[in-house]
């Protein structure tokens, strides 16, 4: 399947001279496709798979409103109860597949669409006006941005990738090695492909350890990385 904005008609058609086939049949041109619960569109050089998160934000917003309505019906109106229900029913929707798209969303300077849903909830549940900063609304509830959860998930996923690379029979290990090769293509890390591994490295480089030396092609300490990246992220809130 080939993805182009507009799908198989209008602007979504392939350019003159472009032709892609598999097993002798032409590949379908589509604007987007859903696979394992994530909606993928044409890969952006700047934003990568961040479009996956934009679709999840809509689903998370619906889940949040449904949760709040049901909680109100059951009398679960305390702030603590609302926050607990958000983490149980809404947070998993907003964070689904963050191991894939998280590296793209974390690198964006603006607030992601999924985190905006979280911040709206934090203001609403406290009855705060829009002009109150996100940092204050989060701090009043003792909550952290969703990015802090994503980074923990990413570190755990990275460590699984490291383990899979040692097993020559695992497809995940093959995919990981190919991704690293994309990053190193041309023999220059600075000029390689903007693949998942490169974007993950950029995330780690944004919050380097105190020693200044970043060892990344190894298993990482989830807690230590999460603390460093959290400090960096909270400075951006």
C-alpha positions as CSV (number, residue, x, y, z in Angstrom):
1,X,0.0,0.0,0.0
2,X,1.3,3.5,-1.0
3,X,0.1,6.4,1.2
4,X,-0.4,9.8,-0.2
5,X,-2.5,12.7,1.0
6,X,-5.9,12.5,-0.7
7,X,-5.8,8.8,-1.2
8,X,-6.4,7.1,-4.5
9,X,-8.0,10.1,-6.2
10,X,-7.1,13.8,-6.9
11,X,-3.9,14.8,-5.2
12,X,-3.4,11.3,-3.8
13,X,-2.5,9.8,-7.2
14,X,1.1,8.7,-7.9
15,X,3.3,11.1,-9.8
16,X,3.9,10.5,-13.5
17,X,6.4,7.7,-13.9
18,X,5.8,6.3,-10.4
19,X,4.7,2.7,-10.3
20,X,4.8,0.2,-7.4
21,X,3.9,-3.5,-7.7
22,X,3.9,-6.6,-5.5
23,X,3.5,-10.1,-6.9
24,X,2.7,-8.6,-10.3
25,X,-0.2,-6.5,-9.0
26,X,-0.2,-2.7,-8.5
27,X,-0.2,-1.4,-4.9
28,X,-3.2,0.5,-3.7
29,X,-2.9,4.2,-3.1
30,X,-4.5,5.4,0.2
31,X,-4.5,8.5,2.4
32,X,-4.1,6.3,5.5
33,X,-4.4,2.8,6.8
34,X,-5.0,1.3,10.3
35,X,-2.8,-1.5,11.5
36,X,-3.0,-3.0,15.0
37,X,-5.0,-0.1,16.3
38,X,-2.8,2.7,15.0
39,X,-3.7,4.9,12.0
40,X,-0.7,5.5,9.7
41,X,-0.5,8.2,7.0
42,X,2.3,9.3,4.7
43,X,5.5,9.4,6.7
44,X,6.5,13.0,7.4
45,X,10.2,13.9,7.4
46,X,9.7,16.4,10.2
47,X,7.0,14.7,12.3
48,X,7.5,11.0,11.5
49,X,4.6,8.9,12.9
50,X,3.2,11.8,15.0
51,X,0.0,11.6,13.0
52,X,-0.8,8.3,14.9
53,X,-1.0,10.3,18.1
54,X,-3.4,12.9,16.5
55,X,-5.9,10.1,15.8
56,X,-5.5,8.7,19.4
57,X,-6.2,12.2,20.8
58,X,-9.7,12.1,19.3
59,X,-10.3,8.6,20.7
60,X,-8.9,9.7,24.1
61,X,-11.2,12.7,24.2
62,X,-14.2,10.6,23.6
63,X,-13.1,8.1,26.2
64,X,-12.6,11.0,28.7
65,X,-16.1,12.5,28.2
66,X,-17.6,9.0,28.5
67,X,-15.7,8.4,31.7
68,X,-16.7,11.7,33.2
69,X,-20.3,11.2,32.3
70,X,-20.4,7.7,33.8
71,X,-18.5,8.8,36.9
72,X,-21.0,11.6,37.5
73,X,-23.9,9.2,37.2
74,X,-22.2,6.9,39.8
75,X,-21.3,9.8,42.1
76,X,-17.5,9.5,41.6
77,X,-17.0,13.2,41.5
78,X,-14.0,13.7,43.8
79,X,-10.9,15.0,42.1
80,X,-8.9,12.0,43.3
81,X,-11.5,9.6,41.9
82,X,-11.6,11.4,38.6
83,X,-7.8,11.3,38.3
84,X,-7.7,7.6,39.1
85,X,-10.4,6.9,36.5
86,X,-8.5,9.0,33.9
87,X,-5.4,6.8,34.4
88,X,-7.4,3.6,34.1
89,X,-9.7,4.4,31.2
90,X,-8.2,7.4,29.3
91,X,-4.4,7.3,29.7
92,X,-4.1,3.8,28.0
93,X,-6.0,5.2,25.0
94,X,-3.9,8.3,24.7
95,X,-0.7,6.3,25.1
96,X,-1.4,3.3,22.9
97,X,1.6,2.5,20.7
98,X,3.7,5.3,22.2
99,X,6.7,3.0,21.8
100,X,6.4,3.7,18.1
101,X,5.3,7.3,17.7
102,X,6.7,8.6,21.1
103,X,10.1,9.4,19.6
104,X,8.4,11.8,17.1
105,X,6.1,13.5,19.6
106,X,8.7,14.0,22.3
107,X,10.9,15.9,19.8
108,X,8.2,18.4,18.9
109,X,8.6,21.8,20.5
110,X,4.8,22.3,20.7
111,X,2.4,20.5,23.0
112,X,1.2,17.3,21.4
113,X,-2.5,16.7,20.7
114,X,-2.7,13.8,23.2
115,X,-1.1,15.8,26.0
116,X,-3.5,18.7,25.3
117,X,-6.4,16.3,26.2
118,X,-4.6,15.5,29.5
119,X,-4.0,19.2,30.3
120,X,-7.6,20.0,29.5
121,X,-8.7,17.4,31.9
122,X,-6.4,18.7,34.7
123,X,-7.8,22.2,34.3
124,X,-11.4,21.1,34.0
125,X,-11.4,18.7,37.0
126,X,-10.1,21.6,39.2
127,X,-12.4,24.2,37.6
128,X,-9.4,26.3,36.6
129,X,-9.6,29.0,33.9
130,X,-7.7,28.6,30.6
131,X,-5.1,31.2,31.5
132,X,-3.7,29.0,34.3
133,X,-0.5,27.4,33.1
134,X,-0.2,23.7,32.5
135,X,2.6,23.5,35.0
136,X,0.4,24.8,37.8
137,X,-2.6,22.6,36.9
138,X,-0.4,19.5,36.8
139,X,1.5,20.4,40.0
140,X,-1.8,21.0,42.0
141,X,-2.8,17.4,41.2
142,X,0.7,16.0,41.7
143,X,0.6,14.7,38.1
144,X,3.3,14.6,35.5
145,X,2.9,15.1,31.7
146,X,2.0,12.0,29.8
147,X,5.5,12.2,28.2
148,X,7.0,11.0,31.4
149,X,5.0,7.7,31.0
150,X,5.9,7.4,27.3
151,X,9.6,7.7,28.1
152,X,9.4,4.8,30.5
153,X,7.6,2.7,27.9
154,X,10.2,3.7,25.4
155,X,13.1,2.7,27.6
156,X,11.5,-0.7,28.3
157,X,10.9,-1.2,24.6
158,X,14.5,-0.2,23.9
159,X,15.8,-2.8,26.4
160,X,13.6,-5.5,24.7
161,X,15.1,-4.5,21.4
162,X,18.6,-4.9,22.8
163,X,17.8,-8.4,24.0
164,X,16.2,-9.4,20.7
165,X,19.3,-8.4,18.8
166,X,21.2,-11.2,20.5
167,X,18.7,-13.8,19.2
168,X,19.2,-14.5,15.5
169,X,15.8,-16.2,15.1
170,X,13.7,-13.2,16.2
171,X,12.0,-11.1,13.6
172,X,12.1,-8.1,16.1
173,X,15.9,-8.5,16.2
174,X,16.1,-8.4,12.5
175,X,14.0,-5.3,12.2
176,X,16.1,-3.6,14.9
177,X,19.3,-4.3,13.2
178,X,17.9,-3.1,9.9
179,X,16.8,0.1,11.6
180,X,20.3,0.7,12.9
181,X,21.7,0.1,9.5
182,X,19.4,2.8,8.1
183,X,20.7,5.1,10.8
184,X,24.3,4.4,9.8
185,X,23.8,4.4,6.0
186,X,26.6,6.2,4.2
187,X,28.9,5.6,7.2
188,X,28.0,8.9,8.7
189,X,25.7,9.0,11.7
190,X,25.0,12.7,11.1
191,X,23.9,12.1,7.5
192,X,22.0,8.8,7.9
193,X,18.2,8.2,7.6
194,X,15.9,9.9,10.1
195,X,14.6,6.5,11.3
196,X,13.2,5.4,14.6
197,X,16.7,4.7,16.2
198,X,18.0,8.2,15.2
199,X,15.0,9.9,16.7
200,X,15.3,7.9,19.9
201,X,19.0,8.9,20.1
202,X,17.9,12.6,19.7
203,X,15.5,12.2,22.6
204,X,18.3,10.8,24.8
205,X,20.7,13.5,23.7
206,X,18.2,16.2,24.7
207,X,18.7,15.0,28.4
208,X,22.3,13.7,28.7
209,X,23.6,12.2,31.9
210,X,25.6,14.3,34.3
211,X,28.8,12.8,33.1
212,X,28.2,14.1,29.7
213,X,28.9,10.7,28.1
214,X,25.9,9.0,26.6
215,X,26.1,5.2,26.3
216,X,23.0,4.3,24.4
217,X,23.6,1.1,22.4
218,X,23.0,-0.9,25.5
219,X,20.3,-1.6,28.1
220,X,19.3,1.6,29.8
221,X,18.3,2.3,33.4
222,X,14.6,3.2,33.1
223,X,14.5,5.2,36.3
224,X,17.6,7.3,35.5
225,X,16.5,8.1,32.0
226,X,13.0,8.9,33.0
227,X,14.2,11.4,35.7
228,X,16.6,13.2,33.2
229,X,14.0,13.4,30.4
230,X,11.2,14.4,32.9
231,X,13.3,17.4,34.1
232,X,13.9,18.4,30.5
233,X,10.2,18.0,29.6
234,X,8.9,19.9,32.6
235,X,11.1,22.8,31.7
236,X,9.2,23.0,28.5
237,X,5.7,22.9,30.0
